[in-house]
Amino acid sequence: MSDAKTPLRKRGEETTATADTASSHTVLEGRLGYHLESALLVRALTHRSFAYENGGLPTNERLEFLGDSVLGLVVTDTLYRIHPDLPEGQLAKLRAAVVNSRALAEVGRGLDLGAFIRLGRGEEGTGGRDKASILADTLEAVIGAVYLDKGLDAAAELVHRLFDPLIERSSNLGAGLDWKTSLQELTATEGLGVPEYLVSETGPDHEKVFTAAARVGGVAYGTGTGRSKKEAEQQAAEAAWRAIRAAADEAAAATAAVEEASTDGSGADGATSDGAALDGAAAASAPGSAGKAEPTAR
């Protein structure tokens, strides 16, 4: 009797899980603006850790590879068209400011993409849903899925909707596109010394993650991660630049406030002295005042 009930309970649990999955996918599809073939979307959301723990299911890595190319094409095409006079090197820097792990992760967080990723227990336990590398890879896989299911025009529309603000921001960064150079210039101006970068790497050879710490004068001001040493160092340099710039701006504002208070105090003292002098003069000229000359006796 219990044997007869067990399969029914499992089927019920599976039905509930399937319904929950379909419901969550509907939420994500609403944010993407596209309804995708179910199996394709599931694969796009399947991290290799989940696949490994569940008997070698298909992972999202092939879709990630495809989506990375689609994203790069759309962003490169856009930059090429809106910056007709920029040389190749500057265009490459603009693209790198948009297509990098941290930028993709931020876009993924805006979609709450982490809530939909199928992760293994190990990754789940170490905060994998908010890891920049996992979010970035999954977003690229989703873009790849949209391309396969809906075509290039739909994928391009999605990329524009998600990344145009970043493209516009990158176009206004100027020297900030090379954060390592900008950081070195800032630390020289502030008299802090020359930045140095400590880089470590984790993961298998085919999918390494690099972590860099930007140190100035022995103090770590920022860290960054990326799929290459260069990307990690650039992100660390940006974080350090922003931290040092914020501290410098705060110090400058404090100095200005002190100087303003000092100036106001001097002005108040001067006003008091001037007021006393005016009061004295007025008193001297007032009728019946001690300073008024007495009439000559006749």
C-alpha positions as a Markdown table, in Angstrom:
| # | Residue | x | y | z |
|---|---|---|---|---|
| 1 | Met | 0.0 | 0.0 | 0.0 |
| 2 | Ser | 2.8 | 2.4 | 0.9 |
| 3 | Asp | 4.6 | 1.3 | -2.3 |
| 4 | Ala | 1.5 | 2.4 | -4.3 |
| 5 | Lys | 1.5 | 5.8 | -2.6 |
| 6 | Thr | 5.1 | 6.6 | -3.1 |
| 7 | Pro | 5.1 | 7.0 | -6.9 |
| 8 | Leu | 2.0 | 9.2 | -6.6 |
| 9 | Arg | 3.7 | 11.5 | -4.1 |
| 10 | Lys | 6.7 | 11.8 | -6.3 |
| 11 | Arg | 4.6 | 12.5 | -9.3 |
| 12 | Gly | 2.8 | 15.2 | -7.3 |
| 13 | Glu | 6.1 | 16.7 | -6.2 |
| 14 | Glu | 7.4 | 16.7 | -9.7 |
| 15 | Thr | 4.2 | 18.3 | -11.0 |
| 16 | Thr | 4.5 | 21.1 | -8.4 |
| 17 | Ala | 8.2 | 21.6 | -9.2 |
| 18 | Thr | 7.4 | 21.8 | -12.9 |
| 19 | Ala | 4.6 | 24.3 | -12.3 |
| 20 | Asp | 6.9 | 26.4 | -10.1 |
| 21 | Thr | 9.6 | 26.3 | -12.8 |
| 22 | Ala | 7.1 | 27.3 | -15.5 |
| 23 | Ser | 5.8 | 30.2 | -13.3 |
| 24 | Ser | 9.3 | 31.5 | -12.6 |
| 25 | His | 10.2 | 31.2 | -16.3 |
| 26 | Thr | 7.1 | 33.3 | -17.1 |
| 27 | Val | 8.4 | 36.0 | -14.8 |
| 28 | Leu | 11.8 | 36.0 | -16.4 |
| 29 | Glu | 10.4 | 36.0 | -19.9 |
| 30 | Gly | 8.3 | 39.0 | -19.0 |
| 31 | Arg | 11.4 | 40.8 | -18.0 |
| 32 | Leu | 13.2 | 39.8 | -21.2 |
| 33 | Gly | 10.2 | 40.6 | -23.3 |
| 34 | Tyr | 10.3 | 37.3 | -25.2 |
| 35 | His | 8.6 | 33.9 | -24.7 |
| 36 | Leu | 11.2 | 31.2 | -25.3 |
| 37 | Glu | 11.0 | 27.5 | -26.1 |
| 38 | Ser | 11.0 | 25.9 | -22.6 |
| 39 | Ala | 13.8 | 23.4 | -23.0 |
| 40 | Leu | 16.1 | 26.1 | -24.5 |
| 41 | Leu | 15.5 | 28.5 | -21.6 |
| 42 | Val | 16.1 | 25.7 | -19.1 |
| 43 | Arg | 19.4 | 25.0 | -20.7 |
| 44 | Ala | 20.3 | 28.6 | -20.7 |
| 45 | Leu | 19.8 | 28.7 | -17.0 |
| 46 | Thr | 21.6 | 25.5 | -16.2 |
| 47 | His | 25.0 | 26.0 | -14.6 |
| 48 | Arg | 27.6 | 23.2 | -15.0 |
| 49 | Ser | 27.5 | 22.6 | -11.2 |
| 50 | Phe | 23.9 | 21.6 | -11.4 |
| 51 | Ala | 24.5 | 19.5 | -14.5 |
| 52 | Tyr | 27.3 | 17.7 | -12.8 |
| 53 | Glu | 25.3 | 16.9 | -9.7 |
| 54 | Asn | 22.3 | 15.6 | -11.8 |
| 55 | Gly | 23.9 | 13.1 | -14.1 |
| 56 | Gly | 25.5 | 15.2 | -16.7 |
| 57 | Leu | 22.7 | 17.3 | -18.0 |
| 58 | Pro | 23.3 | 19.7 | -20.9 |
| 59 | Thr | 24.8 | 23.0 | -19.6 |
| 60 | Asn | 24.5 | 26.6 | -20.7 |
| 61 | Glu | 28.1 | 26.8 | -21.8 |
| 62 | Arg | 27.5 | 26.4 | -25.6 |
| 63 | Leu | 24.7 | 29.0 | -25.4 |
| 64 | Glu | 27.0 | 31.3 | -23.4 |
| 65 | Phe | 29.6 | 31.0 | -26.2 |
| 66 | Leu | 27.0 | 31.9 | -28.8 |
| 67 | Gly | 25.5 | 34.7 | -26.7 |
| 68 | Asp | 29.0 | 36.2 | -26.1 |
| 69 | Ser | 29.4 | 36.6 | -29.9 |
| 70 | Val | 26.0 | 38.0 | -30.4 |
| 71 | Leu | 26.5 | 40.6 | -27.6 |
| 72 | Gly | 29.9 | 41.5 | -28.9 |
| 73 | Leu | 28.6 | 41.9 | -32.5 |
| 74 | Val | 25.7 | 44.2 | -31.5 |
| 75 | Val | 27.7 | 46.4 | -29.2 |
| 76 | Thr | 30.6 | 46.6 | -31.7 |
| 77 | Asp | 28.2 | 47.5 | -34.5 |
| 78 | Thr | 26.6 | 50.2 | -32.3 |
| 79 | Leu | 29.9 | 51.7 | -31.3 |
| 80 | Tyr | 31.2 | 51.7 | -34.9 |
| 81 | Arg | 28.1 | 53.6 | -36.1 |
| 82 | Ile | 27.9 | 56.2 | -33.3 |
| 83 | His | 31.6 | 56.9 | -33.3 |
| 84 | Pro | 32.6 | 57.2 | -37.0 |
| 85 | Asp | 35.8 | 59.0 | -36.2 |
| 86 | Leu | 37.3 | 56.9 | -33.4 |
| 87 | Pro | 40.2 | 54.6 | -34.2 |
| 88 | Glu | 40.1 | 50.9 | -33.6 |
| 89 | Gly | 42.0 | 51.1 | -30.3 |
| 90 | Gln | 39.5 | 53.5 | -28.8 |
| 91 | Leu | 36.6 | 51.5 | -30.0 |
| 92 | Ala | 38.0 | 48.4 | -28.4 |
| 93 | Lys | 38.3 | 50.3 | -25.1 |
| 94 | Leu | 34.7 | 51.4 | -25.4 |
| 95 | Arg | 33.5 | 47.9 | -26.0 |
| 96 | Ala | 35.6 | 46.6 | -23.1 |
| 97 | Ala | 33.8 | 49.1 | -20.8 |
| 98 | Val | 30.5 | 47.6 | -21.8 |
| 99 | Val | 31.2 | 43.9 | -22.4 |
| 100 | Asn | 32.9 | 42.7 | -19.2 |
| 101 | Ser | 32.0 | 40.4 | -16.3 |
| 102 | Arg | 31.1 | 43.2 | -13.9 |
| 103 | Ala | 28.9 | 45.1 | -16.3 |
| 104 | Leu | 27.1 | 42.0 | -17.4 |
| 105 | Ala | 26.6 | 40.9 | -13.8 |
| 106 | Glu | 25.0 | 44.3 | -13.0 |
| 107 | Val | 22.6 | 43.9 | -15.9 |
| 108 | Gly | 21.9 | 40.4 | -14.7 |
| 109 | Arg | 21.2 | 41.7 | -11.2 |
| 110 | Gly | 18.8 | 44.2 | -12.7 |
| 111 | Leu | 16.8 | 41.2 | -14.1 |
| 112 | Asp | 17.2 | 39.3 | -10.8 |
| 113 | Leu | 18.7 | 36.6 | -13.0 |
| 114 | Gly | 20.3 | 34.9 | -10.1 |
| 115 | Ala | 17.0 | 33.7 | -8.8 |
| 116 | Phe | 16.4 | 31.7 | -11.9 |
| 117 | Ile | 19.7 | 29.9 | -12.3 |
| 118 | Arg | 19.9 | 26.2 | -11.8 |
| 119 | Leu | 22.9 | 25.8 | -9.5 |
| 120 | Gly | 24.5 | 22.8 | -7.8 |
| 121 | Arg | 24.5 | 22.6 | -4.0 |
| 122 | Gly | 28.1 | 23.6 | -3.7 |
| 123 | Glu | 27.7 | 26.8 | -5.7 |
| 124 | Glu | 24.5 | 27.5 | -4.0 |
| 125 | Gly | 26.2 | 27.3 | -0.6 |
| 126 | Thr | 29.0 | 29.7 | -1.6 |
| 127 | Gly | 26.7 | 32.5 | -2.9 |
| 128 | Gly | 26.8 | 31.5 | -6.5 |
| 129 | Arg | 23.6 | 33.3 | -7.4 |
| 130 | Asp | 25.3 | 36.6 | -7.0 |
| 131 | Lys | 28.7 | 35.7 | -8.4 |
| 132 | Ala | 29.7 | 38.1 | -11.1 |
| 133 | Ser | 31.1 | 35.4 | -13.3 |
| 134 | Ile | 28.0 | 33.1 | -13.1 |
| 135 | Leu | 25.6 | 36.0 | -13.7 |
| 136 | Ala | 27.6 | 37.2 | -16.7 |
| 137 | Asp | 27.8 | 33.8 | -18.2 |
| 138 | Thr | 24.1 | 33.1 | -17.7 |
| 139 | Leu | 23.1 | 36.4 | -19.2 |
| 140 | Glu | 25.2 | 35.6 | -22.3 |
| 141 | Ala | 23.5 | 32.2 | -22.5 |
| 142 | Val | 20.1 | 33.8 | -22.3 |
| 143 | Ile | 21.1 | 36.2 | -25.1 |
| 144 | Gly | 22.2 | 33.1 | -27.1 |
| 145 | Ala | 18.9 | 31.4 | -26.4 |
| 146 | Val | 16.9 | 34.5 | -27.6 |
| 147 | Tyr | 19.1 | 34.5 | -30.8 |
| 148 | Leu | 18.4 | 30.8 | -31.5 |
| 149 | Asp | 14.7 | 31.0 | -30.8 |
| 150 | Lys | 13.8 | 34.5 | -32.1 |
| 151 | Gly | 16.6 | 35.5 | -34.4 |
| 152 | Leu | 19.2 | 38.2 | -34.6 |
| 153 | Asp | 16.8 | 41.2 | -34.7 |
| 154 | Ala | 15.1 | 40.1 | -31.4 |
| 155 | Ala | 18.5 | 39.4 | -29.8 |
| 156 | Ala | 19.8 | 42.8 | -30.9 |
| 157 | Glu | 16.7 | 44.5 | -29.6 |
| 158 | Leu | 17.2 | 42.8 | -26.2 |
| 159 | Val | 20.9 | 43.8 | -26.1 |
| 160 | His | 20.0 | 47.4 | -26.9 |
| 161 | Arg | 17.3 | 47.5 | -24.3 |
| 162 | Leu | 19.7 | 46.1 | -21.6 |
| 163 | Phe | 23.0 | 47.7 | -22.7 |
| 164 | Asp | 22.3 | 51.0 | -24.4 |
| 165 | Pro | 22.6 | 52.9 | -21.0 |
| 166 | Leu | 26.1 | 51.3 | -20.6 |
| 167 | Ile | 27.0 | 52.2 | -24.1 |
| 168 | Glu | 26.1 | 55.8 | -23.5 |
| 169 | Arg | 27.9 | 55.9 | -20.2 |
| 170 | Ser | 31.1 | 54.3 | -21.7 |
| 171 | Ser | 31.1 | 57.0 | -24.4 |
| 172 | Asn | 31.3 | 59.7 | -21.7 |
| 173 | Leu | 34.1 | 58.0 | -19.7 |
| 174 | Gly | 36.9 | 59.6 | -21.6 |
| 175 | Ala | 40.3 | 58.8 | -19.9 |
| 176 | Gly | 38.4 | 56.5 | -17.5 |
| 177 | Leu | 38.3 | 53.9 | -20.2 |
| 178 | Asp | 41.9 | 53.0 | -19.2 |
| 179 | Trp | 41.4 | 52.8 | -15.5 |
| 180 | Lys | 45.0 | 51.7 | -14.8 |
| 181 | Thr | 46.4 | 54.9 | -16.4 |
| 182 | Ser | 43.8 | 57.0 | -14.7 |
| 183 | Leu | 44.6 | 55.5 | -11.3 |
| 184 | Gln | 48.3 | 56.1 | -11.8 |
| 185 | Glu | 47.7 | 59.8 | -12.8 |
| 186 | Leu | 45.5 | 60.3 | -9.7 |
| 187 | Thr | 47.9 | 58.7 | -7.3 |
| 188 | Ala | 50.7 | 60.8 | -8.7 |
| 189 | Thr | 48.5 | 64.0 | -8.2 |
| 190 | Glu | 47.7 | 63.0 | -4.7 |
| 191 | Gly | 51.3 | 62.0 | -3.9 |
| 192 | Leu | 50.4 | 58.5 | -3.0 |
| 193 | Gly | 52.9 | 56.6 | -5.0 |
| 194 | Val | 52.7 | 54.1 | -7.9 |
| 195 | Pro | 49.8 | 51.5 | -7.9 |
| 196 | Glu | 50.7 | 47.8 | -7.9 |
| 197 | Tyr | 48.4 | 44.8 | -8.6 |
| 198 | Leu | 48.3 | 41.4 | -6.9 |
| 199 | Val | 46.5 | 38.9 | -9.1 |
| 200 | Ser | 45.3 | 35.4 | -8.3 |
| 201 | Glu | 43.4 | 32.9 | -10.4 |
| 202 | Thr | 40.9 | 30.1 | -9.8 |
| 203 | Gly | 39.0 | 27.6 | -11.8 |
| 204 | Pro | 39.9 | 25.1 | -14.6 |
| 205 | Asp | 42.1 | 26.1 | -17.5 |
| 206 | His | 39.1 | 26.5 | -19.9 |
| 207 | Glu | 37.3 | 28.8 | -17.5 |
| 208 | Lys | 39.6 | 30.6 | -15.2 |
| 209 | Val | 38.5 | 33.5 | -13.0 |
| 210 | Phe | 41.1 | 36.2 | -12.2 |
| 211 | Thr | 41.0 | 38.3 | -9.1 |
| 212 | Ala | 43.1 | 41.5 | -8.8 |
| 213 | Ala | 43.8 | 43.8 | -5.8 |
| 214 | Ala | 45.0 | 47.3 | -6.5 |
| 215 | Arg | 47.4 | 48.5 | -3.8 |
| 216 | Val | 48.9 | 52.0 | -3.4 |
| 217 | Gly | 51.5 | 52.6 | -0.7 |
| 218 | Gly | 50.8 | 49.2 | 0.8 |
| 219 | Val | 47.0 | 49.9 | 1.1 |
| 220 | Ala | 44.4 | 47.9 | -0.9 |
| 221 | Tyr | 42.0 | 50.4 | -2.4 |
| 222 | Gly | 40.0 | 48.1 | -4.7 |
| 223 | Thr | 39.5 | 44.6 | -6.1 |
| 224 | Gly | 38.2 | 43.3 | -9.4 |
| 225 | Thr | 37.5 | 40.0 | -11.1 |
| 226 | Gly | 37.4 | 39.0 | -14.7 |
| 227 | Arg | 38.0 | 36.3 | -17.3 |
| 228 | Ser | 41.5 | 37.7 | -18.0 |
| 229 | Lys | 44.2 | 39.2 | -15.9 |
| 230 | Lys | 43.8 | 42.5 | -17.8 |
| 231 | Glu | 40.1 | 42.7 | -17.1 |
| 232 | Ala | 40.5 | 42.0 | -13.4 |
| 233 | Glu | 43.3 | 44.6 | -13.1 |
| 234 | Gln | 41.1 | 47.2 | -14.9 |
| 235 | Gln | 38.2 | 46.6 | -12.6 |
| 236 | Ala | 40.5 | 46.8 | -9.5 |
| 237 | Ala | 41.9 | 50.0 | -10.8 |
| 238 | Glu | 38.5 | 51.5 | -11.4 |
| 239 | Ala | 37.4 | 50.6 | -7.8 |
| 240 | Ala | 40.6 | 52.1 | -6.4 |
| 241 | Trp | 40.3 | 55.2 | -8.5 |
| 242 | Arg | 36.7 | 55.8 | -7.3 |
| 243 | Ala | 37.7 | 55.2 | -3.6 |
| 244 | Ile | 40.7 | 57.6 | -3.8 |
| 245 | Arg | 38.8 | 60.2 | -5.8 |
| 246 | Ala | 35.9 | 60.1 | -3.3 |
| 247 | Ala | 38.3 | 60.5 | -0.4 |
| 248 | Ala | 40.1 | 63.4 | -2.1 |
| 249 | Asp | 36.8 | 65.1 | -2.9 |
| 250 | Glu | 35.6 | 64.6 | 0.7 |
| 251 | Ala | 38.9 | 66.1 | 2.0 |
| 252 | Ala | 38.6 | 69.0 | -0.4 |
| 253 | Ala | 35.0 | 69.7 | 0.7 |
| 254 | Ala | 36.0 | 69.6 | 4.4 |
| 255 | Thr | 38.8 | 72.1 | 3.7 |
| 256 | Ala | 36.5 | 74.4 | 1.8 |
| 257 | Ala | 34.0 | 74.2 | 4.7 |
| 258 | Val | 36.6 | 75.2 | 7.2 |
| 259 | Glu | 37.8 | 78.1 | 5.1 |
| 260 | Glu | 34.3 | 79.3 | 4.5 |
| 261 | Ala | 33.6 | 79.1 | 8.3 |
| 262 | Ser | 36.8 | 81.1 | 8.9 |
| 263 | Thr | 35.8 | 83.7 | 6.4 |
| 264 | Asp | 32.3 | 84.0 | 7.8 |
| 265 | Gly | 33.8 | 84.4 | 11.3 |
| 266 | Ser | 36.1 | 87.2 | 10.2 |
| 267 | Gly | 33.3 | 88.9 | 8.4 |
| 268 | Ala | 31.1 | 88.7 | 11.5 |
| 269 | Asp | 33.9 | 90.2 | 13.7 |
| 270 | Gly | 34.3 | 93.1 | 11.2 |
| 271 | Ala | 30.6 | 93.7 | 11.1 |
| 272 | Thr | 30.5 | 93.9 | 14.9 |
| 273 | Ser | 33.4 | 96.4 | 15.0 |
| 274 | Asp | 31.8 | 98.5 | 12.3 |
| 275 | Gly | 28.5 | 98.3 | 14.0 |
| 276 | Ala | 30.0 | 99.5 | 17.3 |
| 277 | Ala | 31.7 | 102.4 | 15.6 |
| 278 | Leu | 28.4 | 103.4 | 13.9 |
| 279 | Asp | 26.6 | 103.1 | 17.2 |
| 280 | Gly | 29.2 | 105.3 | 18.9 |
| 281 | Ala | 28.9 | 107.9 | 16.2 |
| 282 | Ala | 25.2 | 107.9 | 16.4 |
| 283 | Ala | 25.2 | 108.2 | 20.1 |
| 284 | Ala | 27.6 | 111.2 | 19.9 |
| 285 | Ser | 25.3 | 113.1 | 17.6 |
| 286 | Ala | 22.1 | 112.2 | 19.4 |
| 287 | Pro | 20.2 | 115.0 | 21.3 |
| 288 | Gly | 21.2 | 115.1 | 25.0 |
| 289 | Ser | 24.2 | 112.9 | 24.6 |
| 290 | Ala | 27.2 | 113.3 | 26.7 |
| 291 | Gly | 29.2 | 114.0 | 23.6 |
| 292 | Lys | 27.1 | 117.0 | 22.7 |
| 293 | Ala | 28.6 | 120.5 | 23.3 |
| 294 | Glu | 26.9 | 122.5 | 26.2 |
| 295 | Pro | 25.5 | 125.9 | 25.3 |
| 296 | Thr | 27.8 | 128.9 | 26.2 |
| 297 | Ala | 26.7 | 130.8 | 29.3 |
| 298 | Arg | 25.6 | 134.3 | 28.7 |
